[in-house]
């Protein structure tokens, strides 16, 4: 829900991450906020950062149940929806 988030990620991935030492490998935790408020662009793929971040960090994604179903739908997961 931050303005210019894609620009921020672009700077982090091109200006900061390449200068980091490869070890120790750090952990990166994403909390995507409410996907209904942010839309599908509120998840890492919407910012084009899901794969590049994994090059530099061990990535964990924090989702509640509602968010996980929303993100599953966005990425095309056809699993059962809980109730």
C-alpha positions in Angstrom: 0.0 0.0 0.0 3.1 2.2 -0.4 3.2 4.5 -3.4 5.9 3.8 -5.9 6.6 0.3 -4.5 7.8 -1.0 -7.8 10.4 1.8 -8.0 11.5 1.0 -4.5 12.0 -2.7 -5.3 13.8 -1.9 -8.5 16.3 0.2 -6.5 16.8 -2.5 -3.9 17.3 -5.2 -6.4 19.6 -3.3 -8.7 21.4 -0.9 -6.4 21.6 -2.6 -3.1 21.4 -6.4 -3.4 24.3 -6.8 -5.9 26.6 -5.1 -3.4 25.7 -7.5 -0.6 28.1 -10.3 0.3 26.8 -13.7 -0.7 27.2 -15.1 2.8 25.6 -15.1 5.3 22.4 -15.4 3.4 19.7 -13.3 4.9 16.0 -14.0 5.4 13.3 -11.8 3.8 9.8 -11.8 5.1 7.0 -10.4 2.9 3.7 -9.3 4.5 1.5 -8.3 1.6 -1.2 -6.4 3.5 -4.8 -6.8 2.5 -4.9 -7.9 -1.2 -8.5 -6.6 -1.5 -7.1 -3.1 -0.9 -4.0 -3.5 -2.9 -5.4 -5.5 -5.8 -3.3 -8.2 -7.5 -0.4 -5.8 -7.9 0.0 -6.0 -4.1 1.7 -9.4 -4.3 5.4 -9.9 -5.2 4.7 -11.0 -8.8 2.7 -7.8 -9.3 6.0 -6.0 -8.6 8.1 -8.4 -10.6 10.2 -9.3 -7.6 9.3 -12.8 -6.6 12.2 -14.5 -8.4 14.9 -11.8 -8.2 14.5 -11.5 -4.4 15.1 -15.3 -4.1 18.5 -14.8 -5.7 19.6 -12.8 -2.7 17.4 -14.0 0.2 15.6 -16.9 1.7 12.0 -15.7 1.2 9.0 -16.2 3.5 5.6 -15.0 2.6 3.1 -14.2 5.5 -0.5 -14.7 4.6 -3.7 -15.2 6.5 -6.3 -17.6 5.1 -8.2 -15.0 3.2 -5.0 -13.6 1.7 -3.8 -17.0 0.7 -7.0 -17.8 -1.2 -6.8 -14.5 -3.0 -3.2 -14.9 -4.0 -3.9 -18.5 -5.1 -6.5 -17.2 -7.4 -4.3 -14.5 -8.8 -1.5 -17.0 -9.6 -4.0 -19.5 -11.1 -4.2 -22.1 -8.3 -7.3 -24.2 -8.8 -7.4 -25.9 -5.4 -10.4 -26.1 -3.1 -11.5 -23.0 -1.2 -11.9 -23.6 2.5 -15.0 -22.5 4.4 
